[in-house]
Amino acid sequence: MPGATAAMLRLLLLRHAKSDWGQPGLSDFQRPLNERGRQAAPEVGAHMARHGLQPARILCSSAQRTRETLAALLPAFTGEADIHVTRALYDQSEFGYLGLIRSLGGAARSLLVVGHNPATQDTALSLIGAGNPALREAIGAKYPTAALAVIDFDASAWSAVEPGSGRVVAYCLPRHLSGTSSLSALPEAANDGVPATDR
């Protein structure tokens, strides 16, 4: 992890890419990505790869749209990642994910969670206690599909992570990816000014 110390954990919270509502008869769990989602997901993966955001462990909801999002990310990553697909991230989508992060994070120093809203947004907001206030404000305003928050913790185990103990490092919105070289893919005013190599 760029800029991370031996006692630091990095959480990557990704909401699934945009899904297709146009197929009658499919349950919410079965909805696939639409064309926009299939385009955005690999762009997010490429952005993550450019900035060294390679997760050691991945927790992914077993819903169709989250699994398709993850499949589109994986070609951008190098090295191995321990992937855990779980229905719990779907079932907990109306609540926070902290309990799942604590119990399923394992020994990974960097953890990617591919989930749903409102849980992804609520989890990010509950964990952030430091960092650029503009990034937290942007997360609180909207957490669209394929948005990614990067949060660091001065902790040695996921089981020790507490609400308010994280430092927001970046927030990436797909629509801004092509116009920035910054880790935070937001309008420039919301970037935290820290070079990607220092993260």
Contact map, one row per residue, 1 for C-alpha under 8 A:
1111000001000000000000000000000000000000000000000001110000000000000000000000000000000000000000000000000000000100000000000000000000000000000000000000000000000000000000000000000000000000000000000000001
1111000000000000000000000000000000000000000000000001000000000000000000000000000000000000000000000000000000000000000000000000000000000000000000000000000000000000000000000000000000000000000000000001111
1111100000000000000000000000000000000000000000000000000000000000000000000000000000000000000000000000000000000000000000000000000000000000000000000000000000000000000000000000000000000000000000000000111
1111111110000000000000000000000000000000000000000000000000000000000000000000000000000000000000000000000000000000000000000000000000000000000000000000000000000000000000000000000000000000000000000000001
0011111100000000000000000000000000000000000000000000000000000000000000000000000000000000000000000000000000000000000000000000000000000000000000000000000000000000000000000000000000000000000000000000000
0001111100000000000000000000000000000000000000000000000000000000000000000000000000000000000000000000000000000000000000000000000000000000000000000000000000000000000000000000000000000000000000000000000
0001111110000000000000000000000000000000000000000000000000000000000000000000000000000000000000000000000000000000000000000000000000000000000000000000000001110000000000000000000000000000000000000000000
0001111111000000000000000000000000000000000000000000000000000000000000000000000000000000000000000000000000001000000000000000000000000000000000000000000111110000000000000000000000000000000000000000000
0001001111100000000000000000000000000000000000000000000000000000000000000000000000000000000000000000000000011110000000000000000000000000000000000000000111111100000000000000000000000000000000000000000
1000000111110000000000000000000000000000000000000000000000000000000000000000000000000000000000000000000000001110000000000000000000000000000000000000011110000000000000000000000000000000000000000000000
0000000011111000000000000000000000000000000000000000000000000000000000000000000000000000000000000000000000000111100000000000000000000000000000000000111100000000000000000000000000000000000000000000000
0000000001111100000000000000000000000000000000000000001000000000000000000000000000000000000000000000000000000111100000000000000000000000000000000001111000000000000000000000000000000000000000000000000
0000000000111110000000000000000000000000000000000000000000000000000000000000000000000000000000000000000000000001111000010001000000000000000000000001110000000000000000000000000000000000000000000000000
0000000000011111000000000000000000000000000000000000000000000000000000000000000000000000000000000000000000000001111000010000000000000000000000000111100000000000000000000000000000000000000000000000000
0000000000001111100000000000000000000000000000000000000000000000000000000000000000000000000000000000000000000000011110010000000000000000000000111111000000000000000000000000000000000000000000000000000
0000000000000111110000000000000000000000000000000000000000000000110010000000000000000000000000000000000000000000011100000000000000000000000000001110000000000000000000000000000000000000000000000000000
0000000000000011111000000000000010001101100000000000000000000000110010000000000000000000000000000000000000000000000000000000000000000000000000001110000000000000000000000000000000000000000000000000000
0000000000000001111100000000000011011100000000000000000000000000100000000000000000000000000000000000000000000000000000000000000000000000000000001100000000000000000000000000000000000000000000000000000
0000000000000000111110000000001111001000000000000000000000000000100000000000000000000000000000000000000000000000000000000000000000000000000000000000000000000000000000000000000000000000000000000000000
0000000000000000011111100000001111000000000000000000000000000000000000000000000000000000000000000000000000000000000000000000000000000000000000000000000000000000000000000000000000000000000000000000000
0000000000000000001111110000001000000000000000000000000000000000000000000000000000000000000000000000000000000000000000000000000000000000000000000000000000000000000000000000000000000000000000000000000
0000000000000000000111110000000000000000000000000000000000000000000000000000000000000000000000000000000000000000000000000000000000000000000000000000000000000000000000000000000000000000000000000000000
0000000000000000000111111100001000000000000000000000000000000000000000000000000000000000000000000000000000000000000000000000000000000000000000000000000000000000000000000000000000000000000000000000000
0000000000000000000011111100000000000000000000000000000000000000000000000000000000000000000000000000000000000000000000000000000000000000000000000000000000000000000000000000000000000000000000000000000
0000000000000000000000111110000000000000000000000000000000000000000000000000000000000000000000000000000000000000000000000000000000000000000000000000000000000000000000000000000000000000000000000000000
0000000000000000000000111111111000000000000000000000000000000000000000000000000000000000000000000000000000000000000000000000000000000000000000000000000000000000000000000000000000000000000000000000000
0000000000000000000000001111111000000000000000000000000000000000000000000000000000000000000000000000000000000000000000000000000000000000000000000000000000000000000000000000000000000000000000000000000
0000000000000000000000000111111000000000000000000000000000000000000000000000000000000000000000000000000000000000000000000000000000000000000000000000000000000000000000000000000000000000000000000000000
0000000000000000000000000111111000000000000000000000000000000011100000000000000000000000000000000000000000000000000000000000000000000000000000000000000000000000000000000000000000000000000000000000000
0000000000000000000000000111111100000000000000000000000000000011100000000000000000000000000000000000000000000000000000000000000000000000000000000000000000000000000000000000000000000000000000000000000
0000000000000000001110100111111110000000000000000000000000000011100000000000000000000000000000000000000000000000000000000000000000000000000000000000000000000000000000000000000000000000000000000000000
0000000000000000001100000000011111000000000000000000000000000001100100000000000000000000000000000000000000000000000000000000000000000000000000000000000000000000000000000000000000000000000000000000000
0000000000000000111100000000001111111100000000000000000000000001100110000000000000000000000000000000000000000000000000000000000000000000000000000000000000000000000000000000000000000000000000000000000
0000000000000000011100000000000111111100000000000000000000000000000000000000000000000000000000000000000000000000000000000000000000000000000000000000000000000000000000000000000000000000000000000000000
0000000000000000000000000000000011111110000000000000000000000000000000000000000000000000000000000000000000000000000000000000000000000000000000000000000000000000000000000000000000000000000000000000000
0000000000000000010000000000000011111111000000000000000000000000000000000000000000000000000000000000000000000000000000000000000000000000000000000000000000000000000000000000000000000000000000000000000
0000000000000000111000000000000011111111100000000000000000000000000010000000000000000000000000000000000000000000000000000000000000000000000000000100000000000000000000000000000000000000000000000000000
0000000000000000110000000000000011111111110000000000000000000000000010010000000000000000000000000000000000000000000000000000000000000000000000000000000000000000000000000000000000000000000000000000000
0000000000000000000000000000000000111111111000000000000000000000000000000000000000000000000000000000000000000000000000000000000000000000000000000000000000000000000000000000000000000000000000000000000
0000000000000000100000000000000000011111111100000000000000000000000000000000000000000000000000000000000000000000000000000000000000000000000000000100000000000000000000000000010000000000000000000000000
0000000000000000100000000000000000001111111110000000000000000000000011011000000000000000000000000000000000000000000000000000000000000000000000000100000000000000000000000000000000000000000000000000000
0000000000000000000000000000000000000111111111000000000000000000000000011001000000000000000000000000000000000000000000000000000000000000000000000000000000000000000000000000000000000000000000000000000
0000000000000000000000000000000000000011111111100000000000000000000000000000000000000000000000000000000000000000000000000000000000000000000000000000000000000000000000000000010010000000000000000000000
0000000000000000000000000000000000000001111111110000000000000000000000001000000000000000000000000000000000000000000000000000000000000000000000000100000000000000000000000000010010000000000000000000000
0000000000000000000000000000000000000000111111111000000000000000000000011111100000000000000000000000000000000000000000000000000000000000000000000000000000000000000000000000000000000000000000000000000
0000000000000000000000000000000000000000011111111100000000000000000000001001000000000000000000000000000000000000000000000000000000000000000000000000000000000000000000000000000000000000000000000000000
0000000000000000000000000000000000000000001111111110000000000000000000000000000000000000000000000000000000000000000000000000000000000000000000000000000000000000000000000000000010000010000000000000000
0000000000000000000000000000000000000000000111111111110000000000000000000001000000000000000000000000000000000000000000000000000000000000000000000000000000000000000000000000000000000000000000000000000
0000000000000000000000000000000000000000000011111111110000000000000000000001100000000000000000000000000000000000000000000000000000000000000000000000000000000000000000000000000000000000000000000000000
0000000000000000000000000000000000000000000001111111100000000000000000000000000000000000000000000000000000000000000000000000000000000000000000000000000000000000000000000000000000000000000000000000000
0000000000000000000000000000000000000000000000111111100000000000000000000000000000000000000000000000000000000000000000000000000000000000000000000000000000000000000000000000000000000010000000000001100
1100000000000000000000000000000000000000000000011111110000000000000000000000000000000000000000000000000000000000000000000000000000000000000000000000000000000000000000000000000000000000000000000000000
1000000000000000000000000000000000000000000000011111111000000000000000000000000000000000000000000000000000000000000000000000000000000000000000000000000000000000000000000000000000000000000000000000000
1000000000000000000000000000000000000000000000011001111100000000000000000000110000000000000000000000000000000100000000000000000000000000000000000000000000000000000000000000000000000000000000000000000
0000000000010000000000000000000000000000000000000000111111000000000000000000000010000000000000000000000000000111000000000000000000000000000000000000000000000000000000000000000000000000000000000000000
0000000000000000000000000000000000000000000000000000011111000000000000000000000111000000000000000000000000011110000000000000000000000000000000000000000000000000000000000000000000000000000000000000000
0000000000000000000000000000000000000000000000000000001111100000000000000000000011110000000000000000000010010111000000000000000000000000000000000000000000000000000000000000000000000000000000000000000
0000000000000000000000000000000000000000000000000000001111110000000000000000000011110000000000000000000000000011110000000000000000000000000000000000000000000000000000000000000000000000000000000000000
0000000000000000000000000000000000000000000000000000000011111000000000000000000000111100000000000000000110000011110000000000000000000000000000000000000000000000000000000000000000000000000000000000000
0000000000000000000000000000000000000000000000000000000001111100011001000000000000111100100000000000000000000000111000000000000000000000000000000000000000000000000000000000000000000000000000000000000
0000000000000000000000000000000000000000000000000000000000111110011000000000000000001111110000000000000000000000011000000000000000000000000000000000000000000000000000000000000000000000000000000000000
0000000000000000000000000000000000000000000000000000000000011111011000000000000000001110110000000000000000000000000000000000000000000000000000000000000000000000000000000000000000000000000000000000000
0000000000000000000000000000111000000000000000000000000000001111111000000000000000000010010000000000000000000000000000000000000000000000000000000000000000000000000000000000000000000000000000000000000
0000000000000000000000000000111110000000000000000000000000000111111100000000000000000000000000000000000000000000000000000000000000000000000000000000000000000000000000000000000000000000000000000000000
0000000000000001111000000000111110000000000000000000000000000011111110000000000000000000000000000000000000000000000000000000000000000000000000000000000000000000000000000000000000000000000000000000000
0000000000000001100000000000000000000000000000000000000000011111111111000000000000000000000000000000000000000000011100000000000000000000000000000000000000000000000000000000000000000000000000000000000
0000000000000000000000000000000000000000000000000000000000011111111111100000000000000000000000000000000000000000000000000000000000000000000000000000000000000000000000000000000000000000000000000000000
0000000000000000000000000000000110000000000000000000000000000001111111110000000000000000000000000000000000000000000000000000000000000000000000000000000000000000000000000000000000000000000000000000000
0000000000000001100000000000000010001100100000000000000000000000111111111000000000000000000000000000000000000000010000000000000000000000000000000000000000000000000000000000000000000000000000000000000
0000000000000000000000000000000000000000100000000000000000010000011111111100000000000000000000000000000000000000010000000000000000000000000000000000000000000000000000000000000000000000000000000000000
0000000000000000000000000000000000000000000000000000000000000000001111111110000000000000000000000000000000000000000000000000000000000000000000000000000000000000000000000000000000000000000000000000000
0000000000000000000000000000000000000100110010000000000000000000000111111110000000000000000000000000000000000000000000000000000000000000000000000000000000000000000000000000000000000000000000000000000
0000000000000000000000000000000000000000110111000000000000000000000011111111100000000000000000000000000000000000000000000000000000000000000000000000000000000000000000000000000000000000000000000000000
0000000000000000000000000000000000000000000010000000000000000000000001111111100000000000000000000000000000000000000000000000000000000000000000000000000000000000000000000000000000000000000000000000000
0000000000000000000000000000000000000000000010000000000000000000000000111111110000000000000000000000000000000000000000000000000000000000000000000000000000000000000000000000000000000000000000000000000
0000000000000000000000000000000000000000010011011000000000000000000000001111110000000000000000000000000000000000000000000000000000000000000000000000000000000000000000000000000000000000000000000000000
0000000000000000000000000000000000000000000010001000010000000000000000001111111000000000000000000000000000000000000000000000000000000000000000000000000000000000000000000000000000000000000000000000000
0000000000000000000000000000000000000000000000000000010000000000000000000011111100000000000000000000000000000000000000000000000000000000000000000000000000000000000000000000000000000000000000000000000
0000000000000000000000000000000000000000000000000000000000000000000000000000111110000000000000000000000000000000000000000000000000000000000000000000000000000000000000000000000000000000000000000000000
0000000000000000000000000000000000000000000000000000000100000000000000000000011111000000000000000000000000000000000000000000000000000000000000000000000000000000000000000000000000000000000000000000000
0000000000000000000000000000000000000000000000000000001111000000000000000000001111100000000000000000000000000000000000000000000000000000000000000000000000000000000000000000000000000000000000000000000
0000000000000000000000000000000000000000000000000000000111000000000000000000000111110000000000000000000000000000000000000000000000000000000000000000000000000000000000000000000000000000000000000000000
0000000000000000000000000000000000000000000000000000000011110000000000000000000011111000000000000000000000000000000000000000000000000000000000000000000000000000000000000000000000000000000000000000000
0000000000000000000000000000000000000000000000000000000011110000000000000000000001111100000000000000000000000000000000000000000000000000000000000000000000000000000000000000000000000000000000000000000
0000000000000000000000000000000000000000000000000000000000111100000000000000000000111110000000000000000000000000000000000000000000000000000000000000000000000000000000000000000000000000000000000000000
0000000000000000000000000000000000000000000000000000000000111100000000000000000000011111110000000000000000000000000000000000000000000000000000000000000000000000000000000000000000000000000000000000000
0000000000000000000000000000000000000000000000000000000000001110000000000000000000001111111000000000000000000000000000000000000000000000000000000000000000000000000000000000000000000000000000000000000
0000000000000000000000000000000000000000000000000000000000001000000000000000000000000111111100000001000000000000000000000000000000000000000000000000000000000000000000000000000000000000000000000000000
0000000000000000000000000000000000000000000000000000000000011100000000000000000000000111111110001001000000000000001100000000000000000000000000000000000000000000000000000000000000000000000000000000000
0000000000000000000000000000000000000000000000000000000000001110000000000000000000000111111110000000000000000000001100000000000000000000000000000000000000000000000000000000000000000000000000000000000
0000000000000000000000000000000000000000000000000000000000000000000000000000000000000011111111000000000000000000000000000000000000000000000000000000000000000000000000000000000000000000000000000000000
0000000000000000000000000000000000000000000000000000000000000000000000000000000000000001111111111000000000000000000000100000000000000000000000000000000000000000000000000000000000000000000000000000000
0000000000000000000000000000000000000000000000000000000000000000000000000000000000000000111111111000000000000000001111110000000000000000000000000000000000000000000000000000000000000000000000000000000
0000000000000000000000000000000000000000000000000000000000000000000000000000000000000000001111110000000000000000000011100000000000000000000000000000000000000000000000000000000000000000000000000000000
0000000000000000000000000000000000000000000000000000000000000000000000000000000000000000000111111000000000000000000001100100000000000000000000000000000000000000000000000000000000000000000000000000000
0000000000000000000000000000000000000000000000000000000000000000000000000000000000000000000111111110000000000000000000110110000000000000000000000000000000000000000000000000000000000000000000000000000
0000000000000000000000000000000000000000000000000000000000000000000000000000000000000000100110111111100000000000000000110010000000000000000000000000000000000000000000000000000000000000000000000000000
0000000000000000000000000000000000000000000000000000000000000000000000000000000000000000000000011111110000000000000000000010000000000000000000000000000000000000000000000000000000000000000000000000000
0000000000000000000000000000000000000000000000000000000000000000000000000000000000000000000000011111111000000000000000000000000000000000000000000000000000000000000000000000000000000000000000000000000
0000000000000000000000000000000000000000000000000000000000000000000000000000000000000001100000001111111110000000000000000000000000000000000000000000000000000000000000000000000000000000000000000000000
0000000000000000000000000000000000000000000000000000000000000000000000000000000000000000000000001111111110000000000000000000000000000000000000000000000000000110000000000000000000000000000000000000000
0000000000000000000000000000000000000000000000000000000000000000000000000000000000000000000000000111111110000000000000000000000000000000000000000000000000000111100000000000000000000000000000000000000
0000000000000000000000000000000000000000000000000000000000000000000000000000000000000000000000000011111111000000000000000000000000000000000000000000000000000110000000000000000000000000000000000000000
0000000000000000000000000000000000000000000000000000000000100000000000000000000000000000000000000001111111000000000000000000000000000000000000000000000000000000000000000000000000000000000000000000000
0000000000000000000000000000000000000000000000000000000010100000000000000000000000000000000000000001111111110010000000000000000000000000000000000000000000000110000000000000000000000000000000000000000
0000000000000000000000000000000000000000000000000000000000000000000000000000000000000000000000000000001111110000000000000000000000000000000000000000000000001100000000000000000000000000000000000000000
0000000000000000000000000000000000000000000000000000000000000000000000000000000000000000000000000000000011111000000000000000000000000000000000000000000000001100000000000000000000000000000000000000000
0000000010000000000000000000000000000000000000000000000110000000000000000000000000000000000000000000000011111110000000000000000000000000000000000000000000000000000000000000000000000000000000000000000
0000000111000000000000000000000000000000000000000000000100000000000000000000000000000000000000000000000000111110000000000000000000000000000000000000000000000000000000000000000000000000000000000000000
1000000011110000000000000000000000000000000000000000011110000000000000000000000000000000000000000000000000011111000000000000000000000000000000000000000000000000000000000000000000000000000000000000000
0000000011110000000000000000000000000000000000000000001111100000000000000000000000000000000000000000000010011111100000000000000000000000000000000000000000000000000000000000000000000000000000000000000
0000000000111100000000000000000000000000000000000000001011100000000000000000000000000000000000000000000000000111110000000000000000000000000000000000000000000000000000000000000000000000000000000000000
0000000000111100000000000000000000000000000000000000000001110000000000000000000000000000000000000000000000000011111000000000000000000000000000000000000000000000000000000000000000000000000000000000000
0000000000001111000000000000000000000000000000000000000001111000010011000000000000000000000000000000000000000001111100000000000000000000000000000000000000000000000000000000000000000000000000000000000
0000000000001111000000000000000000000000000000000000000000011000010000000000000000000000110010000000000000000000111110110000000000000000000000000000000000000000000000000000000000000000000000000000000
0000000000000011000000000000000000000000000000000000000000000000010000000000000000000000110010000000000000000000011111110000000000000000000000000000000000000000000000000000000000000000000000000000000
0000000000000010000000000000000000000000000000000000000000000000000000000000000000000000000011000000000000000000001111111100000000000000000000100000000000000000000000000000000000000000000000000000000
0000000000000000000000000000000000000000000000000000000000000000000000000000000000000000000011100000000000000000000111111100000000000000000000000000000000000000000000000000000000000000000000000000000
0000000000000000000000000000000000000000000000000000000000000000000000000000000000000000000111111000000000000000001111111110000000000000000000000000000000000000000000000000000000000000000000000000000
0000000000001110000000000000000000000000000000000000000000000000000000000000000000000000000010011000000000000000001111111111000000000000000000000000000000000000000000000000000000000000000000000000000
0000000000000000000000000000000000000000000000000000000000000000000000000000000000000000000000000000000000000000000011111111100000000000001100100000000000000000000000000000000000000000000000000000000
0000000000000000000000000000000000000000000000000000000000000000000000000000000000000000000000110000000000000000000011111111110000000000000000000000000000000000000000000000000000000000000000000000000
0000000000000000000000000000000000000000000000000000000000000000000000000000000000000000000000011100000000000000000000111111111000000000000000000000000000000000000000000000000000000000000000000000000
0000000000001000000000000000000000000000000000000000000000000000000000000000000000000000000000000000000000000000000000011111111100000000001000000000101000000000000000000000000000000000000000000000000
0000000000000000000000000000000000000000000000000000000000000000000000000000000000000000000000000000000000000000000000001111111100000001001100000000000000000000000000000000000000000000000000000000000
0000000000000000000000000000000000000000000000000000000000000000000000000000000000000000000000000000000000000000000000000111111100000000000000000000000000000000001100000000000000000000000000000000000
0000000000000000000000000000000000000000000000000000000000000000000000000000000000000000000000000000000000000000000000000011111110000000000000000000000000000000011111000000000000000000000000000000000
0000000000000000000000000000000000000000000000000000000000000000000000000000000000000000000000000000000000000000000000000001111111100001000000000000001000000000001111110000000000000000000000000000000
0000000000000000000000000000000000000000000000000000000000000000000000000000000000000000000000000000000000000000000000000000001111100000000000000000000000000000001111110000000000000000000000000000000
0000000000000000000000000000000000000000000000000000000000000000000000000000000000000000000000000000000000000000000000000000000111111000000000000000000000000000000111110000000000000000000000000000000
0000000000000000000000000000000000000000000000000000000000000000000000000000000000000000000000000000000000000000000000000000000111111011000000000000000000000000000000111000000000000000000000010000000
0000000000000000000000000000000000000000000000000000000000000000000000000000000000000000000000000000000000000000000000000000000001111111000000000000000000000000000000011000000000000000000000110000000
0000000000000000000000000000000000000000000000000000000000000000000000000000000000000000000000000000000000000000000000000000000001111111100000000000000000000000000000000000000000000000000000000000000
0000000000000000000000000000000000000000000000000000000000000000000000000000000000000000000000000000000000000000000000000000000000011111110000000000000000000000000000000000000000000000000001100000000
0000000000000000000000000000000000000000000000000000000000000000000000000000000000000000000000000000000000000000000000000000000000111111111000000000000000000000000000010110000000000000000001110000000
0000000000000000000000000000000000000000000000000000000000000000000000000000000000000000000000000000000000000000000000000000100100111111111100000000000000000000000000010000000000000000000000000000000
0000000000000000000000000000000000000000000000000000000000000000000000000000000000000000000000000000000000000000000000000000000000001111111110000000000000000000000000000000000000000000000000000000000
0000000000000000000000000000000000000000000000000000000000000000000000000000000000000000000000000000000000000000000000000000000000000111111111000000000000000000000000000010000000000000000001000000000
0000000000000000000000000000000000000000000000000000000000000000000000000000000000000000000000000000000000000000000000001001100000000011111111100000100000000000000000000010000000000000000000000000000
0000000000000000000000000000000000000000000000000000000000000000000000000000000000000000000000000000000000000000000000001000100000000001111111100000000000000000000000000000000000000000000000000000000
0000000000000000000000000000000000000000000000000000000000000000000000000000000000000000000000000000000000000000000000000000000000000000111111100000000000000000000000000000000000000000000000000000000
0000000000000000000000000000000000000000000000000000000000000000000000000000000000000000000000000000000000000000000000000000000000000000011111110000000000000000000000000000000000000000000000000000000
0000000000000010000000000000000000000000000000000000000000000000000000000000000000000000000000000000000000000000000010001000000000000000001111111010000000000000000000000000000000000000000000000000000
0000000000000010000000000000000000000000000000000000000000000000000000000000000000000000000000000000000000000000000000000000000000000000000001111110000000000000000000000000100000000000000000000000000
0000000000000011110000000000000000000000000000000000000000000000000000000000000000000000000000000000000000000000000000000000000000000000000000111110000000000000000000000000000000000000000000000000000
0000000000000111110000000000000000001001100100000000000000000000000000000000000000000000000000000000000000000000000000000000000000000000000000011111000000000000000000000000110000000000000000000000000
0000000000000111100000000000000000000000000000000000000000000000000000000000000000000000000000000000000000000000000000000000000000000000000000111111100000000000000000000011110000000000000000000000000
0000000000011110000000000000000000000000000000000000000000000000000000000000000000000000000000000000000000000000000000000000000000000000000000000111110000000000000000000011100000000000000000000000000
0000000000111100000000000000000000000000000000000000000000000000000000000000000000000000000000000000000000000000000000000001000000000000001000000011111000000000000000011111000000000000000000000000000
0000000001111000000000000000000000000000000000000000000000000000000000000000000000000000000000000000000000000000000000000000000000000000000000000001111100000000000000011110000000000000000000000000000
0000000001110000000000000000000000000000000000000000000000000000000000000000000000000000000000000000000000000000000000000001000100000000000000000000111110000000000001111100000000000000000000000000000
0000000111100000000000000000000000000000000000000000000000000000000000000000000000000000000000000000000000000000000000000000000000000000000000000000011111000000000001111000000000000000000000000000000
0000000111000000000000000000000000000000000000000000000000000000000000000000000000000000000000000000000000000000000000000000000000000000000000000000001111100000100011100000000000000000000000000000000
0000001110000000000000000000000000000000000000000000000000000000000000000000000000000000000000000000000000000000000000000000000000000000000000000000000111110000000011000000000000000000000000000000000
0000001110000000000000000000000000000000000000000000000000000000000000000000000000000000000000000000000000000000000000000000000000000000000000000000000011111101100000000000000000000000000000000000000
0000001110000000000000000000000000000000000000000000000000000000000000000000000000000000000000000000000000000000000000000000000000000000000000000000000001111101000000000000000000000000000000000000000
0000000010000000000000000000000000000000000000000000000000000000000000000000000000000000000000000000000001100000000000000000000000000000000000000000000000111111100000000000000000000000000000000000000
0000000010000000000000000000000000000000000000000000000000000000000000000000000000000000000000000000111011100000000000000000000000000000000000000000000000111111100000000000000000000000000000000000000
0000000000000000000000000000000000000000000000000000000000000000000000000000000000000000000000000000111010000000000000000000000000000000000000000000000000001111100000000000000000000000000000000000000
0000000000000000000000000000000000000000000000000000000000000000000000000000000000000000000000000000010000000000000000000000000000000000000000000000000000111111110000000000000000000000000000000000000
0000000000000000000000000000000000000000000000000000000000000000000000000000000000000000000000000000010000000000000000000000000000000000000000000000000010101111111010000000000000000000000000000000000
0000000000000000000000000000000000000000000000000000000000000000000000000000000000000000000000000000000000000000000000000000001000000000000000000000000000000001111110000000000000000000000000000000000
0000000000000000000000000000000000000000000000000000000000000000000000000000000000000000000000000000000000000000000000000000011110000000000000000000000000000000111111000000000000000000000000000000000
0000000000000000000000000000000000000000000000000000000000000000000000000000000000000000000000000000000000000000000000000000011111000000000000000000000000000000011111000000000000000000000000000000000
0000000000000000000000000000000000000000000000000000000000000000000000000000000000000000000000000000000000000000000000000000001111000000000000000000000011000000111111100000000000000000000000000000000
0000000000000000000000000000000000000000000000000000000000000000000000000000000000000000000000000000000000000000000000000000001111000000000000000000001111000000001111110000000000000000000000000000000
0000000000000000000000000000000000000000000000000000000000000000000000000000000000000000000000000000000000000000000000000000000111100000000000000000001110000000000011111000000000000000000000000000000
0000000000000000000000000000000000000000000000000000000000000000000000000000000000000000000000000000000000000000000000000000000111110011000000000000111100000000000001111110000000000000000000000000000
0000000000000000000000000000000000000000000000000000000000000000000000000000000000000000000000000000000000000000000000000000000000110000000000000000111100000000000000111110000000000001000000010000001
0000000000000000000000000000000000000000000000000000000000000000000000000000000000000000000000000000000000000000000000000000000000000010000000000000111000000000000000011111000000000011100000110000000
0000000000000000000000000000000000000000000000000000000000000000000000000000000000000000000000000000000000000000000000000000000000000010011000000011110000000000000000011111100000000011110000000000000
0000000000000000000000000000000000000000000000000000000000000000000000000000000000000000000000000000000000000000000000000000000000000000000000000011100000000000000000000111110110000011110000000000000
0000000000000000000000000000000000000000000000000000000000000000000000000000000000000000000000000000000000000000000000000000000000000000000000010111000000000000000000000011111110000000110000000000000
0000000000000000000000000000000000000001001100000000000000000000000000000000000000000000000000000000000000000000000000000000000000000000000000000110000000000000000000000001111110000000100000000000000
0000000000000000000000000000000000000000000000000000000000000000000000000000000000000000000000000000000000000000000000000000000000000000000000000000000000000000000000000000111111000000000000000000000
0000000000000000000000000000000000000000000000000000000000000000000000000000000000000000000000000000000000000000000000000000000000000000000000000000000000000000000000000001111111110000111000000000000
0000000000000000000000000000000000000000001100100000000000000000000000000000000000000000000000000000000000000000000000000000000000000000000000000000000000000000000000000001111111111000110000000000000
0000000000000000000000000000000000000000000000000000000000000000000000000000000000000000000000000000000000000000000000000000000000000000000000000000000000000000000000000000001111110000000000000000000
0000000000000000000000000000000000000000000000000000000000000000000000000000000000000000000000000000000000000000000000000000000000000000000000000000000000000000000000000000000111111000100000000000000
0000000000000000000000000000000000000000000000000000000000000000000000000000000000000000000000000000000000000000000000000000000000000000000000000000000000000000000000000000000111111100110000000000000
0000000000000000000000000000000000000000000000000000000000000000000000000000000000000000000000000000000000000000000000000000000000000000000000000000000000000000000000000000000010111110100000000000000
0000000000000000000000000000000000000000000000000000000000000000000000000000000000000000000000000000000000000000000000000000000000000000000000000000000000000000000000000000000000011111100000100011000
0000000000000000000000000000000000000000000000100010000000000000000000000000000000000000000000000000000000000000000000000000000000000000000000000000000000000000000000000111000000001111100000000011000
0000000000000000000000000000000000000000000000000000000000000000000000000000000000000000000000000000000000000000000000000000000000000000000000000000000000000000000000001111000000000111110001110000000
0000000000000000000000000000000000000000000000000000000000000000000000000000000000000000000000000000000000000000000000000000000000000000000000000000000000000000000000000111110110111111111000100000000
0000000000000000000000000000000000000000000000000000000000000000000000000000000000000000000000000000000000000000000000000000000000000000000000000000000000000000000000000011100110010001111111100000000
0000000000000000000000000000000000000000000000000000000000000000000000000000000000000000000000000000000000000000000000000000000000000000000000000000000000000000000000000000000100000000111111100000000
0000000000000000000000000000000000000000000000000000000000000000000000000000000000000000000000000000000000000000000000000000000000000000000000000000000000000000000000000000000000000000011111100000000
0000000000000000000000000000000000000000000000000000000000000000000000000000000000000000000000000000000000000000000000000000000000000000000000000000000000000000000000000000000000000000011111100000000
0000000000000000000000000000000000000000000000000000000000000000000000000000000000000000000000000000000000000000000000000000000000000110010000000000000000000000000000000000000000000001011111110000000
0000000000000000000000000000000000000000000000000000000000000000000000000000000000000000000000000000000000000000000000000000000000010110000000000000000000000000000000000100000000000101111111111000000
0000000000000000000000000000000000000000000000000000000000000000000000000000000000000000000000000000000000000000000000000000000000110010000000000000000000000000000000001100000000000001000001111100000
0000000000000000000000000000000000000000000000000000000000000000000000000000000000000000000000000000000000000000000000000000000000000000000000000000000000000000000000000000000000000000000000111110000
0000000000000000000000000000000000000000000000000000000000000000000000000000000000000000000000000000000000000000000000000000000000000000000000000000000000000000000000000000000000000000000000011111011
0000000000000000000000000000000000000000000000000000000000000000000000000000000000000000000000000000000000000000000000000000000000000000000000000000000000000000000000000000000000000110000000001111111
0100000000000000000000000000000000000000000000000010000000000000000000000000000000000000000000000000000000000000000000000000000000000000000000000000000000000000000000000000000000000110000000000111111
0110000000000000000000000000000000000000000000000010000000000000000000000000000000000000000000000000000000000000000000000000000000000000000000000000000000000000000000000000000000000000000000000011111
0110000000000000000000000000000000000000000000000000000000000000000000000000000000000000000000000000000000000000000000000000000000000000000000000000000000000000000000000000000000000000000000000111111
1111000000000000000000000000000000000000000000000000000000000000000000000000000000000000000000000000000000000000000000000000000000000000000000000000000000000000000000001000000000000000000000000111111
